[in-house]
């Protein structure tokens, strides 16, 4: 049992999958935010700030995964 945890912990983290999940949530959430803005008070363009901030976050996540590649492994420390 302990050896199985050790072996599973040494496999590399799938960074591409993490980025794809981040991008998918971004692509599903940002339009929802704009729809909420459209059907509510449209006097102030507040979704712009969420869109801009999240776009910067997705961009840096992309850079971290695809441009500045570095494989990470989880190191298991026995208790």
Secondary structure, 3 states (H helix, E strand, C coil): CHHHHHHHHCCECCHHHHHHHHHHHHHHHHHHHHHHHHHCCCCCCCHHHHHHHHHHHHHHHHHHHHHCCCCCECCCCCC
